Amino acid sequence: MKFSFLSARMLAVTLATLATLSLAACNNDDDAPAPQSITDIVLTNNDFTLLRAAVQRAGLADALRTGTLTVFAPNDAAFRAAGFADVAAINAAPVNTLTSILQYHVLGTRTPASAIPTADNTSVNTLGNVPLFITRNAAGVSVNGIRVITPDVDASNGVIHIIEQVLLPPAGNLVQVAQGNPNFSLLVAAVLRASQGTTNVAQVLSGPGPLTVFAPTDAAFQAAGFTNAAAINAADPAALTRILTYHVVPARVFSTNLAAGNVATAQGGNVTIGLNPVTVRGNGNGGTASNVTQANIVASNGVIHVIDRVLLP
């Protein structure tokens, strides 16, 4: 077969065309925008208007442009659910409070979702020097029981995971958190009264833990016949201890760690967990379960889930 001048010319044109396309592709790659910093993403994403205001109010914009970081970023709906209705509410909050909250959302390393161990409650330290607990399971990734709804938003200095609630750092141990909540006045009274018996329940709940407490509200205690603090103080400390320790699980169990079925309590008996929605039922409650009305209140030595019925052994 002869190789003609025309064939040679066509080959030359083809090679020149391929070279031009390759050069154009390289130029397009060069022209691709570089990833934005974490701060730039927060400043330009319309789902982060309240996070943006909080970062600016706390003076952390420059800090989130540098280093290598992971940010669990609450969207606007998360901030509103936490009581920050708008930018004015953010700007009315104390700077120290916002700084503490925001630093609790930041890790000092780049941690994509794929690097998180498949396990419950892996402890990781935050920029606020307070640990978070990350779970990765078949349902996805959660932190302190709060789900990551959009993982792995890439940034030039790290990664963002968008979450559906604001993370609040612990306000003390389990007893201190209960004391700071006006809905737990009868629970606190019961703990103090029980501690007058042979078991110092307050000391146990203030210890290193970790513990999970299903915490009945004042209305739940009143429905169970403890109408006020006087009724609590008239009760037998041993009987109160038996009831209170039945509300305690000797482990840190966020809502995303729960499985349906029986769970052993510190009292020795089991409670029965239901899911979707989360419920918990005591053996003495018959067929009536208590509803978890607020989950994942973090304490330094465990977690509290608020319930609307006292659990009976």
ABEGO torsion letter per residue (X at the ends): XBBBAAAAAAAAAAAAAAAAAAAAAAAAAAABBBBBBAAAAAAABAAAAAAAAAAAAAGAAAAAABEBBBBBBBBAAAAAAAGBABAAAAAABBAAAAAAAAAAABBABBBBAAABBBBBGBBBBBAAGBBBBBBBBAAEBBBGGBBBABBGBBBAAEBBBBBABBBBBBAEBAAAAAAABAAAAAAAAAAAAAAABABBAAAAAABAOBBBBBBBBAAAAAAAGBABAAAAAABBAAAAAAAAAAABBBBBBBAAABBBEBBBBAAGBBBBBBBOBBBBBBAAAEABBBBBABBGBBBAAEBBBBBABBBBX
